[in-house]
Amino acid sequence: MIEYKPKGTCSTKITFTIDDNKIHGVCFKHGCEGNLSGISKLVEGMDAEELVKTLKGIQCGRRGTSCPDQLAIAVAAQLEHA
């Protein structure tokens, strides 16, 4: 299980696994529960590189980032270390 502490968002922790380059078990702690539950279901089984391409750069208001963007950053960091 990979844990990531997002920066600049309402969520305080993101956990997930990458198995065979596929995303599994995404869970956000705090934040907009409905939206984040939906994101978690939508990305289940998604190719990790595709997730990064799809979610990177999404912004929430004037924050300059978002929970989906932070998930993309976390996944990209794991791909770089793999």
Helices and strands as residue ranges (DSSP letters): E 2-4, E 13-19, E 22-29, H 33-43, H 48-55, H 67-81
